[in-house]
Amino acid sequence: MALPSNFNHNIIRLNVRCPICASVYDWQRLRILGERENQVLTYIECGTCQTAVLSILSLGPSGMTAQGLVTDLSLDEVYGFDDRDDVTTNDALAMHEALESDDQALFQKP
């Protein structure tokens, strides 16, 4: 398939720098944590400041999109969330009721 004459070869760009310290990423540190349908969950940690980015890369009809989250979680901590139970509707309702109550004990440090 021929590319359109006005095709810009720079359309696809990767954020190759850390959003915190602007150091160039070492792409060998990129980890793929999971895949489903047309999405990939990735993790990369800056070698300079140790700030990490969790990203969901999605391929859709209009091309590839990326959504990222800057975090201080280590890779082991991210994997640790895999062992937790899913949040249920009842959990969300219980949290809502607790936050709506006047019980200040919820906000006290143990």
C-alpha positions as CSV (number, residue, x, y, z in Angstrom):
1,M,0.0,0.0,0.0
2,A,1.4,3.4,-1.0
3,L,1.6,6.1,1.6
4,P,-0.3,9.4,0.8
5,S,1.9,12.1,-0.6
6,N,1.4,14.3,2.4
7,F,2.2,11.5,4.9
8,N,4.3,12.8,7.7
9,H,6.8,10.1,8.9
10,N,7.0,11.8,12.3
11,I,3.4,11.2,13.1
12,I,4.3,8.4,15.6
13,R,6.4,9.7,18.4
14,L,7.2,8.0,21.7
15,N,7.8,9.9,24.9
16,V,11.4,8.9,25.2
17,R,12.1,11.1,28.3
18,C,11.1,10.9,31.9
19,P,8.3,13.4,32.7
20,I,10.0,14.3,36.0
21,C,13.7,14.7,35.3
22,A,13.8,14.6,31.5
23,S,16.3,11.8,31.3
24,V,16.2,9.5,28.3
25,Y,14.6,6.2,29.0
26,D,16.5,3.0,28.7
27,W,14.0,0.9,26.7
28,Q,15.5,-2.3,28.0
29,R,13.8,-1.4,31.3
30,L,10.3,-1.5,29.7
31,R,8.2,-4.3,31.0
32,I,4.9,-5.6,29.5
33,L,2.7,-6.5,32.5
34,G,-0.3,-7.7,30.6
35,E,-2.3,-7.8,27.4
36,R,-6.0,-8.1,26.5
37,E,-7.7,-7.6,23.2
38,N,-6.0,-4.5,21.7
39,Q,-4.4,-3.2,24.9
40,V,-1.0,-3.6,26.5
41,L,-0.2,-2.6,30.1
42,T,3.5,-1.5,30.4
43,Y,5.8,-0.3,33.1
44,I,9.0,1.7,32.8
45,E,11.2,3.1,35.5
46,C,13.6,6.0,35.0
47,G,17.2,5.0,35.7
48,T,18.0,8.5,37.0
49,C,15.2,9.4,39.4
50,Q,13.4,6.0,39.7
51,T,10.1,7.6,38.9
52,A,8.0,5.1,36.9
53,V,5.2,5.3,34.4
54,L,2.4,2.8,34.0
55,S,0.9,3.0,30.6
56,I,-2.0,1.4,28.7
57,L,-1.4,1.3,25.0
58,S,-4.5,0.8,22.9
59,L,-5.0,0.1,19.3
60,G,-8.2,1.3,17.9
61,P,-9.8,2.3,14.6
62,S,-8.1,5.7,14.7
63,G,-4.7,4.4,15.6
64,M,-2.7,3.9,18.7
65,T,-3.4,5.8,21.9
66,A,-1.5,5.8,25.2
67,Q,-2.6,6.7,28.7
68,G,0.1,7.0,31.3
69,L,0.3,7.3,35.1
70,V,3.4,8.6,36.8
71,T,4.0,6.6,40.0
72,D,6.6,5.9,42.7
73,L,5.6,2.2,42.9
74,S,8.3,-0.3,42.2
75,L,7.7,-3.2,39.8
76,D,7.3,-5.6,42.7
77,E,4.6,-3.3,44.3
78,V,2.7,-3.2,41.0
79,Y,2.8,-7.0,40.8
80,G,1.6,-7.1,44.4
81,F,-1.8,-5.6,43.4
82,D,-2.4,-8.7,41.3
83,D,-2.9,-10.7,44.5
84,R,-5.7,-8.5,45.9
85,D,-9.4,-9.2,45.7
86,D,-11.4,-7.2,43.2
87,V,-13.4,-4.3,44.6
88,T,-17.1,-5.2,44.6
89,T,-20.2,-3.1,44.4
90,N,-20.8,-3.7,48.1
91,D,-17.2,-2.5,48.9
92,A,-17.9,0.8,47.1
93,L,-21.3,1.2,48.8
94,A,-19.7,0.5,52.2
95,M,-17.0,3.1,51.6
96,H,-19.6,5.7,50.5
97,E,-21.6,5.1,53.6
98,A,-18.6,5.3,55.8
99,L,-17.5,8.6,54.2
100,E,-21.0,10.0,54.5
101,S,-21.2,9.2,58.2
102,D,-20.1,11.5,60.9
103,D,-17.8,8.9,62.4
104,Q,-14.5,10.7,62.7
105,A,-12.9,7.4,63.9
106,L,-12.4,6.5,60.2
107,F,-10.0,9.3,59.8
108,Q,-7.9,8.7,62.9
109,K,-4.5,7.1,62.6
110,P,-4.3,3.7,64.3
